[in-house]
Amino acid sequence: MRPEVLRANGLAVGYRVRRRASTVLSEVDLGLHAGELVCLLGVNGTGKSTLMRTLAGMQPPLAGSVDLTGVPLAGLSRVERARRLAVVLTTRIQVGNLRGIDLVELGRAPYTGWSGTLGAADKVIVREALALAGAESLAERMLDELSDGERQRLMVARALAQQPDVLLLDEPTAFLDAPRRAELTAMLRGLGRATRLAVLLSTHDVELALRNADVVWLVLPGGSVVAGAPEDLVLDGVLERAFGGRDHTFDPLAGGFQVRAQTHGTARVTGAGDELTEVWTRRALQRCGYRIDDTAAVAEVEVGWHRTADGHRWKVSTPGGNSEHDSLAGVVDTVRRTPPRSATDGR
């Protein structure tokens, strides 16, 4: 079994204001293991960042304790802590005349002392950190010339240069586009596999977390945290309860969110041999407000499709008649002009 490198013991996190404690989360008992990618999820304002800062030793717990590699975090000096744990925050870095490698070399500070002089071994470690983060091509480039995604790779490389056992990242994908978010998450997952580094990643990207995390820590409204495999949390309904809202819902089948919309009726979908086309045909009908039920005896809309020499062709049957289309845009246009069930059945 993989060793536990970070543990929260009966942890309560929050703030003290004028001698009064404001607790955000309480009774947190969680463990992070070597080689794991754990994603911390929860809606805004539930205490994710507060928990991350407490686990990193950046603010004291209100109760309980944190152990880092089996040692109480509170008993470690700053240097000892920095050699075992590294943190990447969501804040955009604003720096002047620095190259990428200059930033990464700062990660050796816990080992070089006040002089900051790097020896041959330190330089090797810096180069290895750049390689692990996929940032070798950024080493000689100026930071103010880089994109947000490139800077985040360098920030991860700087953290890796500390040679930590644990890497904490507080919403590192906040300023990244979808492809860069996927790249960074895949890189972090690979790091755990390659180096046995334990990675705790706070994120708002639920779908990406469900596809990549070994374990999810889910912060619930009310001040508690549950942990489990992503699939188990979906099947248990915990994610749906945590993220459901008046205007949206978490779809456990798709592993993502849907806007709540008025249901206009039932649709039936027919077709064979093309799973991708079927999935997106169903999604198009759901977007139009139709519930998909292929076993329904009566359906207001029925859509089938078949392959053609240059793509696909869809056949649509509605109370208003039948039509054929060579794109889903045409299907959607026809379905949207279909009167809602209440207008066609007299109810």
C-alpha positions in Angstrom: 0.0 0.0 0.0 1.2 3.5 -0.8 2.5 5.4 2.2 0.5 8.3 3.6 2.4 11.5 3.3 -0.2 14.1 4.5 -2.9 13.6 7.1 -5.5 15.9 8.6 -6.5 14.8 12.1 -9.9 16.1 13.3 -9.1 19.4 11.5 -11.2 22.5 11.9 -10.3 25.4 9.6 -11.5 29.0 9.5 -10.5 32.3 10.9 -10.2 34.1 14.2 -11.6 37.6 14.4 -11.1 39.5 17.6 -10.7 36.3 19.6 -13.8 34.7 18.1 -13.4 31.7 15.8 -15.4 31.5 12.6 -15.3 27.8 11.5 -15.6 27.0 7.9 -14.9 23.2 7.9 -14.7 20.9 10.9 -13.9 17.3 11.8 -11.8 16.8 8.7 -10.0 13.5 8.8 -8.3 12.8 5.4 -5.1 11.3 4.2 -3.1 11.8 1.0 -0.9 9.0 -0.3 2.3 8.9 -2.3 1.7 8.8 -6.1 -2.0 9.9 -5.8 -3.7 12.7 -7.7 -6.4 14.0 -5.4 -8.8 16.7 -6.6 -10.5 19.0 -4.1 -14.0 20.0 -5.3 -16.8 22.2 -3.9 -18.9 25.2 -4.8 -17.6 28.7 -4.2 -17.4 29.8 -0.5 -17.4 26.3 1.0 -13.8 26.6 2.3 -11.6 24.9 -0.3 -8.9 27.5 -0.3 -9.0 27.8 3.5 -8.4 24.1 3.8 -5.5 24.3 1.3 -3.9 27.1 3.2 -4.2 25.2 6.5 -2.8 22.0 5.1 0.1 24.0 3.7 0.8 25.6 7.1 0.0 29.1 5.8 -2.6 29.6 8.5 -3.1 27.8 11.8 -6.0 25.3 12.3 -8.8 26.2 14.7 -8.6 22.6 16.0 -6.9 19.3 15.2 -3.6 18.9 13.5 -1.8 18.2 10.2 1.0 15.6 9.8 3.5 15.8 7.0 5.4 12.6 6.3 4.5 11.4 9.8 5.7 14.6 11.6 3.4 17.3 13.0 3.4 20.2 10.5 3.4 22.7 13.3 6.7 21.3 14.6 8.6 21.8 11.4 10.7 24.8 10.6 10.0 26.8 7.4 13.0 25.2 5.7 12.1 21.7 6.8 8.5 22.3 5.6 9.6 23.6 2.3 11.8 20.5 1.7 8.7 18.3 2.1 5.8 20.3 0.8 5.5 22.7 -2.2 2.6 25.1 -3.0 1.4 26.5 -6.3 -1.2 29.3 -5.9 -3.7 30.6 -8.3 -2.3 34.2 -8.3 -0.9 35.4 -11.6 2.8 36.0 -11.1 4.0 39.5 -11.8 7.8 39.6 -12.3 10.3 41.7 -14.1 13.4 40.7 -15.9 13.5 37.0 -15.2 13.9 34.0 -17.5 12.0 30.8 -17.0 15.0 29.0 -15.5 15.6 31.8 -13.0 12.1 31.3 -11.6 12.6 27.5 -11.3 16.0 28.0 -9.6 14.1 29.8 -6.8 12.8 26.3 -5.8 16.2 25.4 -4.5 16.1 28.1 -1.8 15.4 25.6 1.0 18.7 23.9 0.2 21.0 26.8 -0.8 20.6 29.0 2.3 20.8 32.8 2.4 23.4 33.0 -0.4 21.2 31.4 -3.1 24.2 30.0 -4.8 23.5 26.9 -6.8 26.0 24.1 -7.0 26.3 21.6 -9.8 23.8 19.2 -8.2 21.3 22.0 -7.8 21.5 22.8 -11.4 20.9 19.2 -12.4 17.8 19.1 -10.2 16.5 22.3 -11.8 16.9 20.9 -15.3 15.2 17.7 -14.2 12.3 19.7 -12.8 11.9 21.6 -16.1 11.8 18.3 -17.9 9.2 16.7 -15.6 7.0 19.8 -16.0 7.4 19.8 -19.8 8.9 23.2 -19.6 12.5 22.7 -21.0 11.7 24.9 -24.0 10.7 27.8 -21.7 14.0 27.9 -19.7 15.6 30.8 -21.6 12.4 32.7 -22.4 11.5 35.8 -20.5 8.5 35.4 -18.1 6.7 38.5 -19.4 6.6 36.9 -22.9 4.8 33.7 -21.7 1.2 32.7 -21.8 -0.6 31.8 -18.5 -0.3 28.1 -19.3 3.4 28.4 -19.9 3.9 30.3 -16.6 1.9 27.7 -14.7 4.2 25.0 -16.1 7.2 26.9 -14.8 5.5 27.4 -11.4 5.1 23.6 -11.2 8.7 23.2 -12.2 9.8 25.6 -9.4 7.7 23.5 -6.9 9.3 20.3 -8.2 12.8 21.8 -7.8 12.0 21.8 -4.0 12.0 17.9 -4.3 8.8 17.7 -2.1 6.8 14.7 -1.0 3.6 16.7 -1.4 2.5 19.2 -4.0 -0.5 21.4 -3.2 -2.1 23.5 -6.1 -4.9 25.9 -5.4 -6.9 26.3 -8.6 -3.8 26.4 -10.9 -6.1 26.1 -14.0 -8.2 29.2 -13.2 -6.7 31.3 -16.0 -6.2 28.6 -18.5 -8.3 27.6 -21.5 -9.8 24.1 -21.8 -6.9 22.5 -23.7 -4.3 23.9 -21.3 -6.4 22.8 -18.3 -6.4 19.3 -19.7 -2.6 19.4 -20.4 -1.8 20.6 -16.9 -4.0 18.0 -15.2 -2.5 15.2 -17.4 1.0 16.4 -16.5 0.2 16.4 -12.8 -1.2 12.9 -13.0 1.9 11.7 -14.8 4.1 13.2 -12.2 2.5 11.2 -9.5 3.0 8.0 -11.5 6.6 8.8 -12.4 7.9 10.2 -9.1 5.5 9.0 -6.3 4.7 12.7 -5.7 1.4 13.2 -3.9 -0.6 15.9 -5.6 -3.6 17.7 -4.1 -5.3 19.9 -6.7 -8.1 22.3 -5.9 -10.3 22.9 -9.0 -13.7 24.0 -10.3 -13.4 21.8 -13.3 -15.6 18.9 -12.1 -15.6 17.0 -15.4 -11.8 17.1 -15.7 -11.5 16.0 -12.1 -13.8 13.0 -12.5 -11.8 11.8 -15.5 -8.4 12.1 -13.9 -8.4 12.0 -10.1 -7.5 8.9 -8.2 -9.5 10.3 -5.3 -11.9 13.3 -4.9 -12.2 15.3 -1.7 -15.6 16.9 -1.9 -16.4 19.9 0.3 -20.1 19.9 1.2 -22.3 22.8 2.1 -22.5 22.7 5.9 -18.9 22.3 6.6 -17.9 18.7 6.1 -15.7 16.9 3.6 -16.2 13.4 2.0 -13.6 11.5 0.1 -13.8 8.6 -2.3 -13.1 7.4 -5.9 -14.8 9.7 -8.4 -17.1 7.0 -9.6 -18.3 6.1 -6.1 -19.2 9.7 -5.3 -21.2 9.9 -8.5 -23.0 6.6 -7.9 -23.7 7.5 -4.3 -25.4 10.7 -5.5 -23.1 12.9 -3.4 -21.9 15.0 -6.3 -25.4 15.6 -7.5 -26.5 16.8 -4.1 -23.4 19.0 -3.7 -23.6 20.7 -7.0 -27.3 20.7 -7.8 -29.0 24.1 -8.0 -32.3 25.8 -8.9 -31.2 26.5 -12.5 -28.8 23.6 -13.1 -28.3 19.9 -12.2 -25.4 17.5 -12.2 -26.0 14.8 -14.7 -24.5 11.5 -13.4 -24.7 9.8 -16.8 -22.7 12.5 -18.6 -20.5 13.4 -15.6 -21.3 17.1 -16.1 -23.8 19.9 -15.7 -27.0 20.6 -17.4 -29.2 23.7 -17.3 -32.7 22.9 -16.0 -35.1 23.5 -18.9 -38.8 23.1 -19.4 -39.5 19.6 -20.8 -41.5 19.9 -24.0 -42.1 16.2 -24.4 -40.5 12.8 -25.1 -38.1 12.0 -28.0 -37.1 8.6 -29.3 -33.8 8.1 -31.1 -33.0 5.3 -33.5 -29.8 4.5 -35.3 -27.0 1.9 -35.2 -23.3 1.5 -35.5 -22.2 5.0 -34.7 -22.0 5.8 -31.0 -20.6 9.3 -31.4 -23.5 10.4 -33.7 -26.0 8.9 -31.3 -24.5 10.7 -28.3 -24.6 14.1 -29.9 -28.0 13.5 -31.5 -29.4 12.8 -28.0 -27.6 15.9 -26.6 -29.1 18.1 -29.3 -32.6 16.9 -28.5 -32.1 17.4 -24.8 -30.9 20.9 -25.5 -34.3 21.5 -27.2 -36.0 20.4 -24.0 -36.9 16.8 -24.8 -36.6 13.8 -22.5 -35.0 10.8 -24.3 -36.9 7.5 -23.9 -36.3 4.9 -26.7 -38.9 2.6 -25.1 -41.7 5.1 -25.0 -44.9 3.9 -26.7 -45.6 7.5 -27.8 -43.0 10.1 -28.5 -43.6 13.7 -29.8 -40.3 13.5 -31.7 -38.5 10.6 -33.3 -35.1 11.0 -34.9 -33.2 8.4 -36.9 -30.0 8.6 -38.9 -27.9 6.7 -41.4 -24.5 7.2 -43.0 -24.1 8.7 -46.4 -21.1 8.9 -48.7 -20.2 12.4 -47.3 -21.4 12.2 -43.7 -24.8 11.5 -42.1 -28.5 12.1 -42.8 -31.1 12.5 -40.2 -34.8 11.7 -40.5 -37.2 13.6 -38.1 -40.8 12.8 -37.4 -42.9 15.3 -35.5 -46.6 16.0 -35.2 -46.1 18.5 -37.9 -44.7 16.0 -40.4 -41.5 14.3 -41.6 -38.3 15.9 -42.8 -34.7 15.0 -43.6 -31.5 16.9 -42.8 -27.8 16.7 -43.4 -26.8 18.3 -40.1 -27.9 18.4 -36.5 -28.5 22.2 -36.9 -31.4 21.3 -39.3 -32.7 18.8 -36.8 -32.6 21.3 -34.0 -34.4 23.9 -36.1 -37.2 21.5 -36.9 -37.6 20.2 -33.4 -37.7 23.7 -31.9 -40.6 24.6 -34.2 -42.6 21.6 -32.8 -45.3 22.7 -30.5 -44.8 21.6 -26.8 -46.8 18.6 -25.7 -49.4 20.6 -23.9 -50.2 22.5 -27.1 -50.6 19.3 -29.2 -52.5 16.9 -26.8 -55.0 19.4 -25.3 -53.7 18.9 -21.7 
